[in-house]
Amino acid sequence: MQPAEVETALLADHRVRAAAAVGETLDDGSRRLTAHVVPAAGTSHGGLPAELRALLRATLPAALVPSVVHLTDRLPRNRNGKIDRAALRAAARQATEATAASVAAGSTDPAAPAAGGSPPAGGTDGGTPLARAVAGVWQQVLGGTPVPIDADIFDLGVHSLQAIAAANRLSTALEREIRVPWLFEHTTPAALAAFLHAEDGSNGRSDAPTGTDTAERPPAPVLPPEATADVAAGPGTALLSEGRGGPPAPARRILLTGATGFVGAHLLAELLRRDTAEVVCPVRAPDAAAAGQRLRTVLTELGLPLPAAGARLTPVAADLEQIDPDGRSGPADDLFGAFDVVVHSAADVSVMRGYRALRGPNVEATRSLLRLAAARGVPFHLVSTLSVSPPRAAAAELPERFLPAHPGLAGGYQQSKWVAEELVRQAAEAGLPAAVHRLGRVVGAAATGAVNPRDFLFGVLRASVPAGKLPRLFAHEVWTPADDVARAIASLLERDAPGGGAVYHHAPTRPLALADLAAWTTAYGHPLELVGIGDWLDTPGLVDDDRSRALRAALGGLRRQGGGPAESGGDLGLGHVLTERLHSAFTGAAAPYRPVDRELVHRQLDHCVARGLLPAPSAP
C-alpha cells in the first residue's frame, strides 16, 4: 500500500485541505484502508466521502481505493509534528463502533437513509422483495449499518472479505449460488436483484428463492454485454500499411508497461542487461521520482537490483487508463516521447472481480496503447495468459493462434484478457505489427527462487502446508521461470517481426505434474497429500487469513458448480500446448525454456522460508 499515492490523489481535489491514508486490521483479521480528510473551508460535507471515493476509483488501482473516507476538522500530530497514524486508526475504530451502537439503539444519523431498503428522498422506490432481501443481508454483514437498495455497497466501506461473506450469506438466504464477482459487477442491492431476476428469466426460474431450472435452459452468453461491445468497437486504430517484413530494426527506445509487476520487473531487468536500448516505464505515481523509487523497490525485493546501465531507465508518472487514446498529440507525446516498440505487460490479475471491474486496466489500457503504437507505426507486444484457452475437455491441443470466444471464458480476468487479445488481432489485420505472448504460471526465477506472493497457486500452497493437504486443481500445468520468460520475450523483440499478428506460447516441452509438486514439497519437509477440492475446503488447519479465505471462496465457487472438478474428477488443466512458432523463432539457439524440476522447486521453497512466507520444514 502506498499512502502517499492515495493522499496525493485526494489533495488534488480542491475540496480537500489535508488528507492521510492509514491501514488497519479488523477484528476478523482482514485489513482495511481508511482515508481521513479535512475538507477545505466552505466545502459542503454532504455526500463528500462518496464523491471522493468515486474520484479515487477513477484514478487509482482498486487495491488503493479506501474502504472508508472519514471527514475530520484536523489531523492529529505527534510530538515530532508528523501525522499520528495510530491516533487515526483509533478514531476510525471509534467511529465504526459508534455507528453500530446507534443502530443497535434504534437511532441513526439523521442524514443517513433508513434501514431495510427504504431509500433517501428522491431515490428509487421501495424496490422488489429480492432487492430488500439483498439489502438486508448486506446490513447484517456491515454489523447493522443501514443499506439503502440504491446505495453502492463499496461506498459504505465494504472490502473484499466482507464481499465473500455476503456471497455466502446470500447463497444461503436465497437458496441459490451467488458468486463473488457478481457483487463487484452489480454494486447496489437493486442492481444485483435486477441481475438475478434477469438471470432467472433466462434460466427459466421463478422469482421465488426456491424456484428450479426448467429442462430447456437457453445457453448463457459466452461474454458479458460490455465485452461484446468492446469487441465490436475494436481497437480504434486507423488502417495501416501492410506489416513490415524481414527482421525487426534494433529498438532504441522501448515502452514497457507493468514494470512494477512480477513479470514486468524481470522483463525490465533483462532489457537493461542485454543491450543499449532505453526503457521507458509508465508507473502510477505522483511524479517521476516516486515512479523511479517504486521500480527500484520492486527490483530489489525480487533480487534484481538495477544494473550499472540504470541511466537507460526512464520512469514516467502516468496512469495507463488516463493516457491520450489517440496518441497523435497532447499529453501522451509529452509523457513518452518517441519509441520503437511497445511491450504491454501491465494487467490487473484478480480471480474475484468480474469483467466490468477489470475492463479499464485490462481492455481500455490495451486499446489506448494500440492507438499509440498505430500512430507511430511501431510493433506492439501484448503479454497475455494461456488461461484464455478452452479447458482440456474442450480442446486436446492448443495451437499458437488467436481464439474465438468460447464457454471456457468464465471469469472476468479470462474475459478481459481475451478481449485484449481480440483487439490486438483486429489491429494486426489492419496492418499493425503485433504479437501476443501467452504465458503459463510464471514462477520464481531459476537464479533467485523469488516467487510471486500474489500468485493464485502459491496462495493455495501456502494455505495448504499447515494442514498437509493440497487440492487437486490440475494434473499437469505449464510452469515457466520468470527469468526464462524475460529472456524469451526480449529475444523475440530482436528475432521475429510479427507481421500480420503472431501468437507465441511460452511453455517448456514438459509441463509440471501436480503430483510431482506435492512429492517435492513433501521431500522438502512439508508433507502434502493430494485431495479433491471439496475435501480440501473442509480440511481443518488451513491458514486462516484474508488472503487464504478469498482463495477458498474462489475454489468454493467451483465446488458449487455442477460438473466441476470436485464432483467430476476432472481438472482445471489445459490441453497439449503447442509451441512450434516459439521454437522456430529460436532455430539455431538454445531452447528458451527449461523444465521445472525438484531443484528449482526447492529453491523457491527456500526463498519462501527465508522471507517468512512458509514455516521452516520439519527435520528429516
C-alpha positions as CSV (number, residue, x, y, z in Angstrom):
1,M,0.0,0.0,0.0
2,Q,1.3,3.5,-0.9
3,P,-0.3,6.0,1.4
4,A,1.4,8.9,-0.3
5,E,-0.2,7.9,-3.6
6,V,-3.7,7.9,-2.0
7,E,-3.0,11.2,-0.2
8,T,-1.7,12.9,-3.4
9,A,-4.8,11.9,-5.3
10,L,-7.1,13.3,-2.6
11,L,-5.1,16.5,-2.3
12,A,-5.5,17.1,-6.0
13,D,-9.2,17.8,-5.3
14,H,-9.9,21.5,-4.4
15,R,-12.4,20.4,-1.7
16,V,-9.6,18.7,0.3
17,R,-7.4,20.8,2.6
18,A,-5.5,17.9,4.2
19,A,-5.6,14.1,3.9
20,A,-4.0,11.0,5.4
21,A,-4.4,7.3,4.5
22,V,-3.9,4.5,7.0
23,G,-4.3,0.7,7.0
24,E,-6.0,-1.1,9.9
25,T,-6.6,-4.7,10.8
26,L,-10.2,-5.5,11.7
27,D,-11.4,-8.0,14.4
28,D,-11.9,-10.7,11.8
29,G,-8.2,-10.5,10.7
30,S,-9.0,-8.7,7.4
31,R,-7.4,-5.4,6.5
32,R,-9.0,-2.1,5.5
33,L,-7.6,1.1,4.1
34,T,-9.2,4.3,5.5
35,A,-8.7,7.9,4.4
36,H,-9.1,10.8,6.8
37,V,-9.9,14.1,5.1
38,V,-10.0,17.7,6.3
39,P,-12.4,19.5,4.0
40,A,-11.5,22.9,2.6
41,A,-13.2,25.9,4.1
42,G,-16.7,26.4,2.7
43,T,-17.0,22.8,1.4
44,S,-20.3,21.0,1.9
45,H,-19.8,17.8,3.8
46,G,-23.0,16.1,2.4
47,G,-22.0,13.3,0.0
48,L,-18.3,14.3,0.0
49,P,-17.0,10.9,1.2
50,A,-18.8,9.1,-1.6
51,E,-17.7,11.7,-4.2
52,L,-14.1,11.4,-3.1
53,R,-14.2,7.6,-3.3
54,A,-15.6,7.9,-6.8
55,L,-12.8,10.2,-7.7
56,L,-10.2,7.7,-6.4
57,R,-11.8,4.8,-8.2
58,A,-11.3,6.6,-11.4
59,T,-7.6,7.4,-10.8
60,L,-6.2,4.6,-8.6
61,P,-6.0,0.8,-8.7
62,A,-8.8,-0.9,-6.9
63,A,-6.5,-2.0,-4.1
64,L,-5.6,1.6,-3.3
65,V,-9.2,2.9,-3.0
66,P,-10.0,3.4,0.7
67,S,-12.9,1.4,2.0
68,V,-14.0,4.4,4.2
69,V,-13.4,8.1,3.9
70,H,-13.7,9.9,7.3
71,L,-14.2,13.7,7.5
72,T,-12.5,15.4,10.4
73,D,-11.7,19.0,11.4
74,R,-8.0,18.3,11.8
75,L,-5.3,15.5,11.5
76,P,-3.7,14.6,14.8
77,R,0.1,15.2,15.1
78,N,2.6,13.5,17.4
79,R,5.3,15.4,19.3
80,N,7.6,15.3,16.2
81,G,5.0,17.2,14.2
82,K,4.2,14.2,12.0
83,I,0.7,12.8,11.4
84,D,-0.2,10.4,14.2
85,R,-1.4,7.4,12.3
86,A,-2.1,5.3,15.4
87,A,-4.5,8.0,16.6
88,L,-6.2,8.0,13.2
89,R,-6.7,4.2,13.4
90,A,-8.2,4.6,16.9
91,A,-10.5,7.3,15.6
92,A,-11.7,5.1,12.7
93,R,-12.4,2.2,15.1
94,Q,-14.4,4.6,17.4
95,A,-16.5,5.9,14.5
96,T,-17.3,2.3,13.4
97,E,-18.3,1.3,17.0
98,A,-20.4,4.5,17.4
99,T,-22.3,3.7,14.2
100,A,-23.0,0.1,15.3
101,A,-24.1,1.3,18.7
102,S,-26.5,3.9,17.3
103,V,-28.1,1.2,15.0
104,A,-28.4,-1.2,18.0
105,A,-30.1,1.6,20.0
106,G,-32.6,2.2,17.1
107,S,-31.3,5.6,16.1
108,T,-29.1,6.6,13.1
109,D,-27.6,9.8,11.8
110,P,-30.5,11.9,10.6
111,A,-28.6,12.4,7.3
112,A,-28.4,8.7,6.7
113,P,-31.0,6.8,4.8
114,A,-33.3,4.5,6.8
115,A,-32.6,0.8,7.0
116,G,-34.4,-2.1,5.4
117,G,-34.2,-0.8,1.8
118,S,-36.1,2.5,2.3
119,P,-34.4,4.9,0.0
120,P,-33.5,8.5,0.7
121,A,-35.7,11.3,-0.5
122,G,-35.6,11.5,-4.3
123,G,-34.2,8.0,-4.6
124,T,-35.7,4.8,-6.0
125,D,-39.0,3.3,-4.9
126,G,-39.2,0.6,-2.2
127,G,-37.8,-1.9,-4.7
128,T,-38.6,-5.6,-5.1
129,P,-38.7,-8.1,-2.3
130,L,-35.5,-9.5,-3.7
131,A,-33.7,-6.1,-3.6
132,R,-34.8,-5.7,0.0
133,A,-33.6,-9.2,0.9
134,V,-30.2,-8.4,-0.6
135,A,-30.0,-5.1,1.3
136,G,-30.9,-7.0,4.5
137,V,-28.0,-9.4,4.0
138,W,-25.6,-6.5,3.4
139,Q,-26.9,-4.8,6.6
140,Q,-26.0,-8.0,8.6
141,V,-22.5,-8.2,7.0
142,L,-21.9,-4.5,7.9
143,G,-22.9,-5.0,11.5
144,G,-26.2,-3.3,11.3
145,T,-25.2,-0.3,9.2
146,P,-28.3,0.7,7.1
147,V,-28.1,-0.2,3.5
148,P,-30.5,1.5,1.0
149,I,-31.3,-0.5,-2.0
150,D,-29.8,2.1,-4.3
151,A,-26.6,2.5,-2.3
152,D,-23.2,1.4,-3.7
153,I,-22.0,-1.1,-1.1
154,F,-18.4,-0.1,-1.7
155,D,-19.2,3.5,-0.9
156,L,-20.3,2.1,2.5
157,G,-16.8,0.7,3.2
158,V,-17.2,-2.9,2.1
159,H,-13.9,-4.7,1.5
160,S,-13.2,-8.0,-0.4
161,L,-13.5,-10.3,2.7
162,Q,-16.9,-8.8,3.5
163,A,-18.0,-9.4,-0.1
164,I,-17.0,-13.1,0.3
165,A,-19.1,-13.3,3.5
166,A,-22.0,-11.6,1.8
167,A,-21.9,-14.0,-1.2
168,N,-22.0,-17.0,1.2
169,R,-24.9,-15.5,3.2
170,L,-26.8,-14.6,0.1
171,S,-26.4,-18.1,-1.3
172,T,-27.9,-19.5,1.9
173,A,-30.7,-16.9,2.2
174,L,-31.8,-17.1,-1.4
175,E,-31.1,-20.8,-1.8
176,R,-29.1,-20.4,-4.9
177,E,-25.5,-19.8,-5.9
178,I,-24.3,-16.2,-5.6
179,R,-20.8,-15.7,-7.0
180,V,-18.4,-13.1,-5.5
181,P,-17.7,-11.4,-8.9
182,W,-21.4,-10.6,-9.2
183,L,-21.1,-8.3,-6.2
184,F,-18.3,-6.4,-7.8
185,E,-20.3,-6.1,-11.0
186,H,-23.6,-5.1,-9.5
187,T,-22.7,-2.9,-6.6
188,T,-26.2,-1.9,-5.3
189,P,-28.8,-4.2,-3.9
190,A,-31.2,-3.0,-6.6
191,A,-28.7,-3.7,-9.4
192,L,-27.9,-7.2,-8.0
193,A,-31.5,-8.0,-7.7
194,A,-32.2,-6.9,-11.2
195,F,-29.3,-9.1,-12.5
196,L,-30.6,-12.1,-10.6
197,H,-34.1,-11.5,-11.9
198,A,-32.8,-11.3,-15.5
199,E,-30.8,-14.5,-15.0
200,D,-33.8,-16.3,-13.6
201,G,-35.7,-15.3,-16.7
202,S,-33.0,-16.7,-19.0
203,N,-32.8,-19.9,-16.9
204,G,-36.5,-20.4,-16.6
205,R,-36.5,-19.8,-12.8
206,S,-39.4,-18.2,-11.0
207,D,-38.7,-15.2,-8.8
208,A,-39.0,-17.3,-5.7
209,P,-35.8,-18.3,-4.0
210,T,-36.8,-22.0,-4.2
211,G,-37.5,-21.9,-7.9
212,T,-35.9,-24.5,-10.1
213,D,-34.4,-24.6,-13.5
214,T,-36.6,-25.8,-16.4
215,A,-35.5,-28.7,-18.5
216,E,-34.9,-26.5,-21.6
217,R,-32.4,-23.8,-20.5
218,P,-31.2,-21.4,-23.1
219,P,-27.4,-21.3,-23.2
220,A,-25.8,-18.5,-21.3
221,P,-23.9,-15.9,-23.4
222,V,-20.2,-16.6,-23.7
223,L,-19.2,-13.0,-22.9
224,P,-20.9,-10.3,-20.8
225,P,-22.5,-7.5,-22.8
226,E,-19.8,-5.0,-22.1
227,A,-17.2,-7.4,-23.5
228,T,-19.2,-7.9,-26.7
229,A,-19.5,-4.1,-27.1
230,D,-15.7,-3.7,-26.6
231,V,-15.0,-6.3,-29.3
232,A,-17.5,-4.6,-31.7
233,A,-15.9,-1.1,-31.0
234,G,-12.5,-2.5,-32.0
235,P,-9.1,-1.0,-31.2
236,G,-9.8,2.3,-32.8
237,T,-6.7,2.2,-35.0
238,A,-6.7,3.7,-38.4
239,L,-6.0,1.4,-41.4
240,L,-2.2,1.0,-41.6
241,S,0.1,-0.1,-44.3
242,E,0.9,-3.8,-44.6
243,G,3.0,-5.3,-41.7
244,R,6.8,-5.0,-42.0
245,G,8.7,-7.9,-43.4
246,G,12.2,-9.2,-42.5
247,P,13.9,-8.9,-39.2
248,P,12.9,-6.1,-36.9
249,A,15.1,-3.0,-36.6
250,P,17.0,-2.7,-33.4
251,A,14.9,-0.9,-30.8
252,R,16.5,2.3,-29.4
253,R,13.6,3.1,-27.1
254,I,11.2,0.6,-25.6
255,L,7.9,1.5,-23.9
256,L,7.4,-1.2,-21.3
257,T,4.3,-1.2,-19.1
258,G,3.7,-3.2,-15.9
259,A,7.4,-3.0,-14.8
260,T,6.3,-2.9,-11.1
261,G,4.7,-6.4,-11.6
262,F,6.3,-9.8,-11.3
263,V,6.8,-10.5,-15.0
264,G,7.3,-6.8,-15.9
265,A,10.1,-6.4,-13.4
266,H,12.0,-9.3,-14.8
267,L,11.5,-8.0,-18.3
268,L,12.9,-4.6,-17.2
269,A,16.0,-6.1,-15.7
270,E,16.6,-8.3,-18.8
271,L,16.1,-5.4,-21.3
272,L,18.5,-3.2,-19.3
273,R,21.0,-6.1,-19.1
274,R,21.2,-7.1,-22.7
275,D,21.6,-4.0,-24.9
276,T,21.8,-0.3,-25.2
277,A,18.1,0.5,-25.7
278,E,16.4,3.0,-23.3
279,V,13.4,1.6,-21.5
280,V,10.5,3.9,-20.7
281,C,8.3,2.7,-17.8
282,P,5.0,4.3,-17.1
283,V,4.2,3.9,-13.3
284,R,1.2,5.0,-11.4
285,A,2.9,7.5,-9.0
286,P,2.7,11.2,-8.0
287,D,5.8,12.1,-10.0
288,A,8.8,10.7,-11.9
289,A,11.0,10.5,-8.8
290,A,8.3,8.4,-6.9
291,A,7.9,6.3,-10.1
292,G,11.6,5.5,-10.1
293,Q,11.6,4.7,-6.4
294,R,8.8,2.2,-6.9
295,L,10.7,0.5,-9.7
296,R,13.9,0.3,-7.6
297,T,12.0,-1.1,-4.6
298,V,10.4,-3.9,-6.7
299,L,13.6,-4.8,-8.4
300,T,15.4,-5.0,-5.1
301,E,12.7,-7.1,-3.5
302,L,12.9,-9.7,-6.3
303,G,16.7,-9.8,-6.1
304,L,17.0,-7.8,-9.4
305,P,19.0,-4.7,-8.5
306,L,19.4,-2.1,-11.2
307,P,22.5,-2.7,-13.3
308,A,25.1,-0.2,-13.9
309,A,23.3,0.9,-17.0
310,G,20.4,2.2,-14.9
311,A,20.7,5.6,-16.7
312,R,18.9,3.9,-19.6
313,L,15.8,3.6,-17.4
314,T,13.2,6.4,-17.8
315,P,10.4,6.2,-15.2
316,V,7.3,8.2,-16.1
317,A,4.4,9.1,-13.7
318,A,1.4,8.0,-15.8
319,D,-1.9,6.2,-15.5
320,L,-2.4,3.9,-18.5
321,E,-6.2,4.3,-18.1
322,Q,-5.9,8.1,-18.5
323,I,-3.5,8.5,-21.4
324,D,-4.4,10.2,-24.6
325,P,-6.3,7.5,-26.5
326,D,-5.3,8.8,-30.0
327,G,-1.6,9.1,-29.2
328,R,-1.0,11.7,-32.0
329,S,-0.5,14.8,-29.9
330,G,-1.0,16.1,-26.4
331,P,-0.1,14.7,-23.1
332,A,0.9,11.2,-24.3
333,D,3.6,12.6,-26.6
334,D,4.9,14.7,-23.7
335,L,4.9,11.7,-21.4
336,F,6.6,9.1,-23.5
337,G,8.2,10.8,-26.5
338,A,9.4,8.7,-29.4
339,F,9.7,4.9,-29.0
340,D,10.3,2.0,-31.4
341,V,8.3,-0.8,-29.8
342,V,5.5,-1.2,-27.1
343,V,5.7,-4.2,-24.7
344,H,2.4,-4.2,-22.7
345,S,2.8,-6.3,-19.6
346,A,0.5,-4.4,-17.3
347,A,-2.7,-6.1,-16.1
348,D,-5.0,-6.4,-13.1
349,V,-4.9,-10.1,-12.2
350,S,-7.9,-10.9,-10.0
351,V,-9.9,-14.1,-9.6
352,M,-12.6,-12.2,-7.6
353,R,-13.5,-9.4,-9.9
354,G,-15.8,-9.5,-12.9
355,Y,-15.3,-8.1,-16.4
356,R,-16.7,-4.6,-15.6
357,A,-14.2,-4.1,-12.8
358,L,-11.2,-5.3,-14.9
359,R,-12.2,-3.5,-18.1
360,G,-10.3,-0.3,-17.5
361,P,-6.8,-1.8,-16.7
362,N,-7.0,-4.8,-19.0
363,V,-9.0,-3.6,-22.0
364,E,-9.1,0.2,-22.2
365,A,-5.4,0.5,-21.4
366,T,-4.7,-2.0,-24.2
367,R,-6.9,-0.1,-26.6
368,S,-5.1,3.2,-25.8
369,L,-1.6,1.7,-26.2
370,L,-2.6,0.1,-29.5
371,R,-3.6,3.6,-30.8
372,L,-0.2,4.9,-29.6
373,A,1.6,2.2,-31.5
374,A,-0.5,2.6,-34.6
375,A,0.0,6.4,-34.6
376,R,3.8,5.7,-34.8
377,G,3.7,2.5,-36.8
378,V,5.7,0.6,-34.3
379,P,5.3,-3.1,-33.2
380,F,3.1,-3.9,-30.3
381,H,3.6,-6.9,-28.0
382,L,0.9,-8.0,-25.5
383,V,1.8,-10.2,-22.6
384,S,-1.2,-12.4,-22.1
385,T,-2.1,-15.7,-20.5
386,L,-2.8,-19.3,-21.5
387,S,-5.9,-19.2,-19.3
388,V,-7.8,-17.6,-22.3
389,S,-7.7,-21.1,-23.8
390,P,-10.5,-23.6,-23.5
391,P,-10.1,-26.4,-21.0
392,R,-8.7,-29.8,-21.8
393,A,-12.2,-31.3,-22.1
394,A,-13.0,-28.9,-25.0
395,A,-9.6,-28.8,-26.8
396,A,-7.0,-31.6,-26.6
397,E,-4.4,-29.3,-28.3
398,L,-3.8,-25.5,-28.1
399,P,-2.3,-24.1,-31.3
400,E,-0.5,-20.8,-31.5
401,R,-3.3,-18.7,-33.0
402,F,-6.0,-16.3,-32.0
403,L,-9.0,-17.9,-30.4
404,P,-12.8,-17.4,-31.0
405,A,-14.8,-16.7,-27.9
406,H,-15.8,-19.9,-26.1
407,P,-17.7,-21.0,-23.0
408,G,-14.5,-21.6,-21.0
409,L,-14.1,-17.8,-20.6
410,A,-15.9,-18.0,-17.3
411,G,-14.1,-15.3,-15.2
412,G,-13.6,-11.6,-15.5
413,Y,-9.8,-11.9,-15.8
414,Q,-10.0,-14.5,-18.6
415,Q,-12.7,-12.5,-20.4
416,S,-10.8,-9.2,-20.2
417,K,-7.5,-10.8,-21.4
418,W,-9.4,-12.5,-24.3
419,V,-10.9,-9.2,-25.4
420,A,-7.5,-7.5,-25.2
421,E,-6.1,-10.3,-27.5
422,E,-9.0,-9.7,-29.8
423,L,-8.2,-6.0,-30.1
424,V,-4.6,-6.9,-30.9
425,R,-5.9,-9.3,-33.6
426,Q,-8.1,-6.6,-35.2
427,A,-5.2,-4.1,-35.1
428,A,-2.9,-6.7,-36.8
429,E,-5.4,-7.3,-39.5
430,A,-5.4,-3.5,-40.1
431,G,-1.6,-3.7,-40.6
432,L,-0.1,-3.1,-37.2
433,P,2.9,-5.4,-36.5
434,A,1.6,-7.1,-33.4
435,A,2.2,-10.2,-31.3
436,V,0.6,-11.9,-28.3
437,H,2.8,-13.8,-25.7
438,R,0.7,-16.3,-23.8
439,L,2.3,-17.3,-20.5
440,G,1.5,-20.2,-18.2
441,R,2.2,-19.9,-14.5
442,V,5.3,-17.7,-14.1
443,V,7.3,-19.0,-11.1
444,G,10.4,-17.9,-9.2
445,A,13.4,-17.2,-11.3
446,A,16.0,-20.0,-11.5
447,A,18.7,-17.7,-10.3
448,T,16.9,-16.4,-7.2
449,G,13.9,-18.6,-6.5
450,A,11.9,-15.4,-5.6
451,V,8.2,-16.3,-6.0
452,N,5.3,-14.1,-6.8
453,P,3.5,-13.8,-3.4
454,R,0.2,-12.8,-5.2
455,D,0.2,-15.9,-7.4
456,F,-3.1,-17.9,-7.0
457,L,-1.4,-21.4,-6.7
458,F,1.3,-20.1,-4.4
459,G,-1.5,-18.8,-2.1
460,V,-3.2,-22.2,-2.2
461,L,0.1,-23.9,-1.4
462,R,0.8,-21.5,1.5
463,A,-2.7,-22.2,2.9
464,S,-2.2,-25.9,2.5
465,V,1.1,-26.5,4.1
466,P,0.0,-26.4,7.8
467,A,-2.9,-28.8,7.0
468,G,-0.8,-31.2,4.9
469,K,-3.4,-31.4,2.1
470,L,-3.2,-29.8,-1.4
471,P,-6.3,-29.6,-3.7
472,R,-6.1,-31.5,-6.9
473,L,-6.6,-28.5,-9.2
474,F,-5.0,-30.0,-12.3
475,A,-3.0,-33.0,-13.4
476,H,-0.3,-31.0,-15.3
477,E,0.3,-27.3,-15.7
478,V,2.7,-25.1,-17.7
479,W,5.3,-23.6,-15.3
480,T,8.0,-21.2,-16.6
481,P,10.7,-19.5,-14.5
482,A,10.4,-15.7,-14.6
483,D,14.0,-15.1,-15.9
484,D,13.4,-17.6,-18.8
485,V,10.2,-15.6,-19.7
486,A,12.1,-12.3,-19.7
487,R,14.9,-13.7,-21.9
488,A,12.5,-15.3,-24.4
489,I,10.3,-12.1,-24.8
490,A,13.4,-9.8,-25.0
491,S,14.9,-12.1,-27.7
492,L,11.7,-12.2,-29.7
493,L,11.8,-8.4,-29.9
494,E,15.0,-8.8,-31.8
495,R,14.4,-12.0,-33.8
496,D,10.9,-12.1,-35.1
497,A,8.9,-9.3,-36.8
498,P,5.2,-10.1,-36.0
499,G,3.8,-9.0,-39.4
500,G,0.1,-9.9,-39.7
501,G,-0.2,-10.8,-36.0
502,A,1.6,-13.7,-34.2
503,V,0.8,-15.7,-31.1
504,Y,3.6,-17.3,-29.1
505,H,3.0,-20.0,-26.4
506,H,5.7,-19.6,-23.8
507,A,5.9,-23.1,-22.4
508,P,8.6,-25.8,-21.8
509,T,8.5,-29.1,-23.6
510,R,7.3,-30.9,-20.5
511,P,4.6,-29.4,-18.1
512,L,4.8,-29.8,-14.3
513,A,2.7,-32.6,-12.8
514,L,0.9,-31.6,-9.6
515,A,1.8,-35.0,-8.2
516,D,5.5,-34.0,-8.6
517,L,4.9,-30.7,-6.8
518,A,3.3,-32.5,-3.9
519,A,6.1,-35.1,-3.8
520,W,8.9,-32.5,-4.0
521,T,7.3,-30.4,-1.3
522,T,6.9,-33.5,0.9
523,A,10.6,-34.3,0.3
524,Y,11.5,-30.7,1.3
525,G,9.9,-31.3,4.7
526,H,6.3,-30.2,4.2
527,P,4.2,-33.4,3.7
528,L,1.3,-32.9,1.3
529,E,-1.5,-35.2,0.3
530,L,-3.5,-34.5,-2.9
531,V,-7.2,-34.4,-2.2
532,G,-10.3,-33.2,-4.1
533,I,-11.3,-29.6,-3.9
534,G,-14.3,-30.3,-1.8
535,D,-12.3,-32.3,0.7
536,W,-9.6,-29.6,0.8
537,L,-12.2,-26.9,1.6
538,D,-13.4,-28.9,4.5
539,T,-9.9,-29.6,5.9
540,P,-9.1,-28.2,9.3
541,G,-5.9,-26.4,9.9
542,L,-5.7,-24.4,6.7
543,V,-4.1,-20.9,7.0
544,D,-6.9,-18.6,8.2
545,D,-6.3,-15.1,6.9
546,D,-8.0,-12.8,4.5
547,R,-5.9,-13.9,1.5
548,S,-6.5,-17.7,2.1
549,R,-10.2,-17.0,2.8
550,A,-10.5,-15.3,-0.6
551,L,-8.8,-18.2,-2.3
552,R,-11.1,-20.7,-0.6
553,A,-14.1,-18.6,-1.6
554,A,-13.0,-18.8,-5.3
555,L,-12.5,-22.5,-5.1
556,G,-15.8,-22.9,-3.3
557,G,-17.5,-21.5,-6.3
558,L,-16.0,-24.4,-8.3
559,R,-17.4,-26.9,-5.8
560,R,-20.9,-25.4,-6.1
561,Q,-20.9,-25.6,-9.9
562,G,-22.3,-28.9,-11.1
563,G,-19.8,-30.9,-13.1
564,G,-16.9,-29.0,-11.6
565,P,-13.6,-30.7,-10.7
566,A,-14.7,-31.7,-7.2
567,E,-17.6,-33.7,-8.5
568,S,-16.4,-34.9,-11.9
569,G,-12.9,-36.0,-11.1
570,G,-11.6,-33.7,-13.9
571,D,-9.1,-31.0,-13.5
572,L,-8.6,-27.3,-14.4
573,G,-5.7,-28.0,-16.7
574,L,-5.3,-27.3,-20.4
575,G,-4.7,-29.5,-23.4
576,H,-1.3,-30.0,-25.0
577,V,0.2,-26.6,-25.5
578,L,1.8,-26.3,-29.0
579,T,4.9,-24.2,-29.3
580,E,6.0,-24.5,-32.9
581,R,6.2,-20.8,-33.7
582,L,8.1,-20.0,-30.5
583,H,10.7,-22.7,-31.1
584,S,11.0,-21.8,-34.8
585,A,11.9,-18.3,-33.8
586,F,14.8,-19.7,-31.8
587,T,16.2,-22.0,-34.5
588,G,19.9,-22.4,-34.0
589,A,19.7,-21.1,-30.5
590,A,19.3,-22.8,-27.1
591,A,15.7,-23.8,-26.2
592,P,14.1,-20.8,-24.4
593,Y,12.6,-22.8,-21.5
594,R,13.9,-25.4,-19.1
595,P,11.5,-27.9,-17.5
596,V,10.8,-27.1,-13.8
597,D,12.5,-29.7,-11.6
598,R,12.8,-30.6,-8.0
599,E,15.9,-28.4,-7.6
600,L,14.1,-25.3,-8.7
601,V,11.0,-26.0,-6.6
602,H,13.2,-26.4,-3.5
603,R,15.0,-23.1,-4.3
604,Q,11.6,-21.4,-4.4
605,L,10.6,-23.1,-1.1
606,D,13.9,-21.9,0.4
607,H,13.0,-18.3,-0.6
608,C,9.6,-18.6,1.0
609,V,11.0,-19.9,4.2
610,A,13.7,-17.2,4.3
611,R,11.0,-14.5,3.8
612,G,8.6,-15.9,6.4
613,L,6.1,-16.9,3.7
614,L,6.2,-20.5,4.8
615,P,7.3,-22.1,8.1
616,A,10.6,-23.9,8.2
617,P,10.4,-27.5,7.2
618,S,10.4,-30.3,9.7
619,A,13.6,-32.2,10.3
620,P,14.0,-35.3,8.1
